Every structure is written in C-alpha cells, then in structure tokens.
Amino acid sequence: MLTGTAFRNSSTRLDLRQYRCRCLAVLIGCLAAISSVSGSTIASDWPQILGPNRNGKIADESLPDSLPESLSIRWEVEIGEGYAGVAVANGRVIAFHRQAENEVVEAFAAEDGERLWRTELPASYRGGINPDTGPRAVPVITQDRVIVWGAAGQLSCLEFATGRELWSINLFAEYRGDENYFGAGSAPIVSGETVVVNVGGRRGAGIVGVDLKSGEVRWTSTDEGTSYAAPIELEIDNQTVVVVPTRLQLIGLDARTGQETFRFPFGRTGPTVNAAVPLVDEQSRLFVTAAYEIGAKLLEITPTADGGQGVKAVWENNESISSQYFTPVLHQGFLYGTDGREDFNNTSFRCVDLETGEVQWEQAMAGAHVILVGEDLVVVSIEGDVTIARASHTGFEPRLEQRLENAASRAMPAFANGCLYTRTNAVRGVGKLRCISLVE
C-alpha cells in the first residue's frame, strides 16, 4: 500500500507513436539510473551526495592538460531557496528547491537546461537560525526513482522519467523528528531496497528504514538525535553496514533489519553539528571530521569476541583537519579539504596524511567543497571561486583560478560529463542553477 500518494502531473491520452517513445524513454531512464549507492553507476553520473560512491570522486573522467583560459557557463536557470546540491544521471539534472509554499523537484536536460518535468510538494518548514526555508539534502537517484528529504522531514519518492509522485511520508510528524538548527539535512541513503534516514525521532526512531518500493516503514532504530552528515555504506567481513553519523554518535547498522552493529562517540553537546560525510579508505577504515573542538578521527572497525564489531581510534586530534561542514576527498593516502569554521572566518584548504594526521601543506581560502576528477582537485568556495589544482601532497599548485560573478553558494557542487554544476544562494527567494563547462 502506498503512503500519501498523490499524482500532481496530469496525464493525457497518447497516440501509439507517443506511447512507444515514452516507454522507450522510461526504459532508458531506468537502465541508466540504476545504482545501489555503494555500487557502480553509468559513467560520469553523479546520482547522489558526493557522487557515485559518496566520496567526492569521479574516477572514470579526467580533465585535459590544457584547460580553458576562463570558465564558461553553458546554461543557467532560475530556481528557489535551499542549499541542496543537484544529482545527475542519464543526461538529467535533478534540482530540489523551495518556491513559495512548495518544495519543488525539477528535472533539467544536462545538455541545455531545458525543463523536462516539475513536481511540487507542499512545504511547511519556516526557517531557523538561517532564514532560508529551502531543502538542504541532495536528492538520491536510484533505479527508476528519485528520493528527496524535505526540510520539515517529508520523505518522498518520484518516478525518475516523469516526476510522478509514487509515495510520501512525513517522518518528523510520525516520530516527532528534530528540525535541529536548520531543518532536516542529512541526505538519505538507499541500501538494497531500504531508504535509511537519520530522523532523530522519539520512541526509538533516531534512524528509520523505509521500503524503497512502497514507502512503508520497515524498522526504527536507536534513540539518537539527527545530524547534517549523510550516511555511507561500508563492507565489513562481506557484510554491508550503513554508517550513520548522528548528533553524538557514529552508528553502524544492518539496513535490512536496523540492527545496530557498532557505535563510537562522535560529537559534543551544545551548539554544534556533525555535517561532513565519513570517508572510507582501502582498508575499510573510517575517517570522520567536525569542527567545534570535536576534531578528526581515523577509526578501525575490528571484530569482537561475541561476533560483533568494535571500533578503535588509529589517531584523533583537533589539529589536522576539523571541518564544519565541508567533506574532504581522499586520494593516494592523503586528504584534501577545508579546515575550520565558516562562521568564524578561520578556514583554510589543507593536505593531510591519512596515516599520521600530519598536515602536509595549507592554503588560505574561504570554506570550500572539493571534487576529485582523475588527478585534479576541483575546489568550489562559498564565495564563488573555482580552483583547479593537481592532487599533490607536495604543495598547492593551481592550474586555473576564477571567481564567478554572483556565485556565492553553500550548496554542494556536482560533476558529470565534463561539467560542474553549482547553485547560488537565493536572493529574495531566487537563486541560479548553473552548468559550467570545464573542457573546451
């Protein structure tokens, strides 16, 4: 049984040729968008937060040795409020934003920005410390579906090809979820056939598993509060574990049942948040980072005598890279990313040795998101600066530096098929979604 289903996109009768074309389009969309969030996707897709594997990397693309003298905007469209970055798959860009009393999900053609469909979902979030009322969580494209997590705790599933709403459930209303400081913002993860969401709800509903197909709640787990850091997947002894950074803990659990497999303290009480996404290295160790004197930790997951899993710190400190909400990337044993707090104006861009936590170099810079494309770092600052530099632990050597006009942005960028996607902060309710070509 579908929960809260509503079909807002009207249907018309189609002739046979139109019907066949639409079926073909749906089939192509389904095949191209199929991706478990821990597995492989169609080359160059960016189907969720931080790309195909939630680690900020595009491994099957590289930037040319000769970059353009200046970046060009291929296309831009106006959208509403919010800080949710876009997801990209099968030549479509999925944007999630707020206009008036609706949260809006729109699909645009990656080639030219043409609007392909638009679906409106009623919105009730009224803003908190930050007056922006838009959604914060990047959409997830998986199989033939788009999952969005609204700022007021509404989880919705749309058909990727058409935008038709398949199901919707208000998890905050159901479980008295916590809007925290800025509304819901931890991007869900789809593991197998379960959508795992950090709700921060009461009655043992800190983390909730929802059936991808039906929208029905499969399980609830823990009493932990919510964070702004997205969950990831981790393979441990041939078992897939979903790792959820909550308000004060790092929780590992089985997505099929919600059974907890491990936990490790991460966070602190008071006016703090966990917002950077955990990273996994080749040894299945976890790296986590946060500001507010919480610091960075490299964690090893170890088996326990009772058949469970334990966690121990390889190293932990507050001097290496303590990031407020920017997730670093990991490349050949070195971390690259932002240290410090945007609101304290004390950020810098750093390279850190993952094994020891030692800082290799530091560059003064406004807080910035980073994407690894081949051997290049694509760094996008909140002030609108785009910097491309080789991922080298010996020093920061930019290949291109450019400040884009009217481009201040907190939203995470995306990268697909040689293009960088950014969205600007809204001014009087209007922002811009931009496609920027990084190749000539």
C-alpha positions in Angstrom: 0.0 0.0 0.0 1.4 3.4 -1.0 1.6 6.1 1.7 0.3 9.6 0.9 0.3 9.0 -2.9 -0.7 12.0 -5.0 -0.4 12.4 -8.8 0.2 16.0 -9.4 1.3 15.7 -13.1 -1.7 15.4 -15.3 -1.9 12.6 -17.8 -3.3 13.0 -21.4 -4.1 10.3 -24.0 -1.1 9.4 -26.1 -1.2 8.1 -29.7 0.7 4.9 -30.4 3.9 6.6 -31.5 4.0 8.8 -28.5 3.3 5.9 -26.2 6.2 3.9 -27.7 8.5 6.9 -27.4 7.5 7.4 -23.8 8.0 3.8 -22.9 11.4 3.8 -24.5 12.4 7.0 -22.6 11.2 5.4 -19.3 13.2 2.2 -20.1 16.4 4.2 -20.9 15.9 6.3 -17.8 15.5 3.2 -15.6 18.6 1.4 -17.0 20.8 4.5 -16.8 19.7 5.5 -13.3 20.0 2.0 -11.7 22.6 2.3 -9.0 22.9 1.0 -5.5 24.6 3.8 -3.7 27.6 1.7 -2.8 28.0 0.2 -6.3 28.8 1.3 -9.8 26.8 3.7 -11.9 26.7 4.7 -15.6 30.0 6.5 -16.3 30.1 10.2 -15.3 26.8 10.1 -13.4 26.5 12.0 -10.0 23.4 10.3 -8.7 23.6 11.4 -5.0 25.6 13.4 -2.5 29.3 13.3 -3.2 28.9 11.3 -6.4 28.6 7.6 -7.3 30.3 6.3 -4.1 29.7 9.2 -1.7 33.3 10.1 -1.6 33.6 13.1 -3.9 35.4 11.2 -6.6 34.9 10.8 -10.4 37.4 8.1 -11.2 36.5 7.5 -14.9 36.9 11.0 -16.0 39.9 13.3 -16.2 40.5 17.0 -17.0 42.6 17.9 -20.1 46.2 19.0 -19.6 45.2 22.3 -21.3 42.4 24.0 -19.5 40.3 26.9 -21.0 41.6 30.3 -20.1 38.4 31.1 -18.4 35.3 29.1 -17.4 32.1 29.5 -19.4 28.6 29.0 -18.2 27.0 26.6 -20.6 23.5 27.3 -19.2 21.7 28.6 -16.2 18.2 28.5 -14.9 16.4 30.2 -12.0 15.4 28.2 -9.0 14.2 29.0 -5.5 15.7 28.8 -2.0 17.6 26.0 -0.4 21.1 24.5 -0.1 20.5 21.1 -1.6 23.1 20.3 -4.3 21.9 18.5 -7.5 22.0 14.9 -8.6 22.8 14.0 -12.2 22.0 10.8 -14.1 21.2 9.7 -17.7 21.6 13.2 -19.0 19.2 14.7 -16.4 19.9 17.1 -13.6 17.6 16.8 -10.6 17.2 20.0 -8.6 15.4 20.3 -5.2 14.4 23.8 -4.0 11.7 25.9 -2.4 9.3 28.3 -4.1 6.5 29.9 -2.1 4.7 27.2 -0.2 6.1 24.3 -2.1 9.3 22.2 -2.2 9.9 21.7 -5.9 11.7 18.8 -7.6 12.7 19.6 -11.2 14.5 17.7 -13.9 16.5 19.6 -16.4 18.3 18.4 -19.6 22.1 18.3 -18.9 22.8 19.4 -22.4 20.9 22.7 -22.5 19.0 23.2 -19.2 15.6 22.5 -20.8 13.0 21.8 -18.1 11.7 18.2 -18.6 9.3 17.9 -15.6 8.4 19.7 -12.4 6.7 18.3 -9.3 5.5 20.4 -6.3 5.4 19.0 -2.8 3.7 21.0 0.0 6.3 22.6 2.3 5.9 23.6 6.0 9.4 24.4 7.1 9.6 28.0 8.3 13.3 28.5 8.9 15.5 28.5 11.9 18.9 30.1 12.7 19.3 30.5 8.9 16.2 32.2 7.4 16.5 30.2 4.1 13.5 27.9 4.0 14.6 25.6 1.3 15.6 21.9 1.5 19.2 21.0 2.5 19.6 17.4 1.4 20.9 16.3 -2.0 18.4 14.1 -3.9 19.1 10.4 -4.5 18.6 8.8 -7.9 18.4 5.1 -7.7 16.9 2.5 -10.1 13.9 4.4 -11.7 13.3 6.7 -8.7 14.2 10.0 -7.1 14.3 10.2 -3.3 14.0 13.6 -1.7 14.2 14.6 2.0 12.4 17.8 2.7 13.4 20.4 5.3 10.4 19.6 7.5 11.1 15.8 7.5 8.9 14.8 4.5 10.4 11.8 2.6 9.1 11.5 -1.0 9.7 9.2 -3.9 9.2 10.3 -7.5 9.4 8.5 -10.8 12.7 9.4 -12.5 11.3 9.5 -16.0 8.2 11.7 -15.4 8.4 13.2 -11.9 5.2 11.4 -10.9 4.9 11.1 -7.1 4.9 7.4 -6.1 4.8 7.8 -2.3 5.4 10.3 0.5 5.7 10.0 4.3 6.2 12.7 6.9 8.7 11.0 9.2 9.1 14.1 11.5 5.3 14.1 12.1 5.2 10.3 12.6 8.1 10.1 15.0 8.4 13.6 16.4 11.6 14.2 14.5 14.0 17.1 15.3 14.4 20.0 12.9 17.7 20.8 14.7 19.2 24.2 13.8 18.5 24.3 10.1 15.7 21.8 9.4 16.3 18.2 8.1 19.5 18.0 6.1 21.1 14.5 6.3 20.8 13.1 2.8 19.2 9.6 2.9 21.0 6.6 1.6 19.4 3.7 -0.4 20.9 0.4 0.7 19.4 -2.6 -1.2 15.7 -1.9 -1.1 15.8 0.2 2.0 15.9 4.0 2.3 17.8 4.8 5.5 17.1 8.2 7.1 18.6 9.9 10.1 15.4 11.3 11.6 16.3 11.9 15.2 12.8 10.9 16.2 11.4 9.8 19.6 10.3 6.3 20.6 13.4 4.6 19.2 13.2 6.3 15.8 16.5 8.0 15.7 17.2 6.2 12.4 14.4 4.9 10.2 14.4 2.4 7.4 11.7 2.8 4.7 10.8 0.4 1.9 12.0 1.8 -1.4 9.1 0.4 -3.4 6.1 1.0 -1.1 7.2 3.9 1.2 6.2 1.8 4.3 8.4 1.9 7.4 10.4 -1.3 7.7 12.1 -0.6 11.0 13.1 2.0 13.5 16.4 2.0 15.4 18.2 3.9 18.2 17.3 7.0 20.2 20.0 9.1 18.6 19.5 12.7 17.5 19.9 13.9 14.0 22.9 15.4 12.3 23.6 17.0 8.9 26.1 14.4 7.8 24.9 11.9 5.3 25.2 8.1 5.9 27.5 5.9 3.8 28.0 2.2 3.2 30.9 0.1 4.4 31.8 -3.5 3.7 33.0 -5.4 6.8 33.6 -9.2 6.5 31.4 -9.5 3.5 28.6 -7.7 5.3 27.2 -4.3 4.1 26.9 -1.9 7.0 25.3 1.5 6.8 27.3 4.1 8.8 25.2 6.9 10.2 26.7 10.0 11.8 24.1 11.1 14.4 24.1 14.0 16.7 26.6 12.5 19.2 27.5 9.0 17.8 28.7 7.2 14.8 26.3 4.2 14.3 26.8 1.1 12.2 23.7 -0.9 11.4 22.2 -3.5 9.1 20.0 -1.8 6.5 17.8 -4.8 6.2 16.8 -5.0 9.9 18.0 -1.8 11.5 20.0 -3.9 14.0 23.0 -1.9 15.4 26.4 -3.4 14.7 28.7 -0.8 16.3 28.8 2.7 17.7 31.5 5.2 18.5 31.2 8.5 20.3 31.5 11.4 17.8 30.2 14.9 18.6 29.6 17.0 21.6 26.6 18.7 23.3 25.9 22.4 22.9 25.6 24.5 19.7 27.4 22.0 17.5 26.7 19.9 14.4 28.2 16.9 12.6 27.9 17.8 8.9 30.9 16.3 7.0 30.3 12.9 5.5 32.5 10.0 6.7 35.1 8.6 4.2 36.3 5.0 3.8 39.9 4.1 2.9 41.2 0.9 1.1 41.5 -0.9 4.4 37.8 -0.2 5.3 38.8 2.3 7.9 36.6 5.3 8.6 37.7 8.9 8.6 35.4 11.5 10.3 35.8 15.2 10.9 33.9 18.0 12.6 34.6 21.5 14.0 33.6 22.8 17.4 36.6 21.2 19.1 35.4 17.8 18.1 38.3 17.3 15.6 39.2 14.4 13.2 39.5 10.7 13.8 40.7 7.7 11.8 38.8 4.7 13.0 39.4 1.0 12.6 36.5 -1.5 12.8 37.5 -4.7 14.5 35.7 -8.0 15.2 34.7 -8.7 18.8 34.8 -12.0 20.7 31.0 -12.2 20.6 30.9 -12.0 16.8 30.1 -8.3 16.8 32.1 -5.3 15.7 34.2 -2.9 17.8 35.8 0.5 16.9 39.1 1.9 17.9 40.9 5.1 17.0 44.1 4.9 15.0 44.6 8.6 15.7 42.5 11.5 16.7 43.2 15.2 17.2 41.9 18.7 16.6 44.9 20.0 14.7 44.8 18.1 11.4 41.5 18.9 9.6 38.5 19.9 11.7 35.8 20.7 9.1 32.5 22.4 10.0 30.5 21.0 7.0 32.9 20.5 4.1 33.8 16.9 3.3 37.4 16.3 2.1 38.4 13.9 -0.6 40.9 11.0 -0.1 43.5 10.3 -2.8 46.5 8.0 -2.6 46.7 8.2 1.2 46.2 12.0 1.5 43.2 14.0 2.5 42.4 17.3 0.7 39.8 19.7 2.1 38.7 22.6 4.3 39.7 23.0 7.9 37.9 25.5 10.3 34.6 27.2 10.6 32.9 29.4 8.0 31.1 31.5 10.7 34.5 32.2 12.5 36.2 33.1 9.2 39.2 30.9 10.0 39.1 28.4 7.2 42.0 27.1 5.1 42.5 24.4 2.5 44.8 21.6 3.6 46.5 18.4 2.6 46.8 15.8 5.4 48.5 12.5 5.6 45.7 10.0 6.4 48.0 7.5 8.1 49.5 10.0 10.6 47.2 13.1 10.6 50.2 15.3 9.8 49.4 18.5 7.8 51.5 18.5 4.5 50.6 22.0 3.4 48.0 24.7 4.0 46.5 27.4 1.8 44.4 30.3 3.0 41.0 30.0 1.4 37.3 30.6 2.2 35.4 27.4 3.1 35.2 25.2 0.0 33.7 22.0 -1.3 36.1 19.7 -3.3 35.6 17.1 -6.0 38.4 14.8 -7.3 38.3 14.4 -11.1 41.0 12.0 -12.1 44.2 13.5 -10.7 42.7 17.0 -10.3 41.0 18.8 -7.4 38.0 20.9 -8.4 37.6 23.3 -5.5 34.5 25.5 -5.2 34.4 28.0 -2.4 31.3 29.5 -0.8 32.3 32.9 -2.2 32.1 31.7 -5.8 35.8 30.9 -6.5 36.6 27.9 -8.7 40.1 26.5 -8.4 41.5 23.5 -10.3 44.8 22.1 -8.9 46.7 18.8 -9.1 46.1 16.5 -6.2 49.7 16.7 -4.9 50.8 16.3 -1.3 54.0 18.3 -2.0 52.2 21.7 -2.5 49.2 23.6 -3.7 49.7 24.4 -7.4 46.6 25.8 -9.1 46.1 25.2 -12.8 43.1 27.6 -13.0 41.6 30.1 -10.6 38.5 32.1 -11.3 35.8 33.9 -9.4 32.4 33.6 -10.9 30.1 36.6 -10.7 27.1 36.4 -8.3 28.1 32.9 -7.4 28.1 32.8 -3.6 26.9 29.3 -2.6 26.7 26.9 0.3 25.2 24.1 -1.8 27.4 21.1 -2.7 28.6 21.1 -6.3 28.3 18.1 -8.7 30.4 16.9 -11.6 29.3 14.9 -14.6 30.5 14.6 -18.2 33.0 17.4 -18.1 30.6 19.8 -16.4 30.5 21.3 -13.0 27.0 22.0 -11.5 26.6 24.7 -8.9 23.7 26.6 -7.4 23.9 30.0 -5.9 22.4 31.2 -2.6 18.9 32.6 -3.2 18.4 36.4 -3.1 14.8 37.5 -2.4 13.8 33.9 -3.0 15.6 33.4 -6.3 18.8 31.5 -7.0 20.5 30.1 -10.0 21.4 26.6 -11.1 24.5 26.7 -13.4 26.2 24.2 -15.7 29.8 25.2 -16.1 32.0 23.5 -18.8 35.4 22.5 -17.6 36.6 21.5 -21.1 36.8 23.4 -24.3 
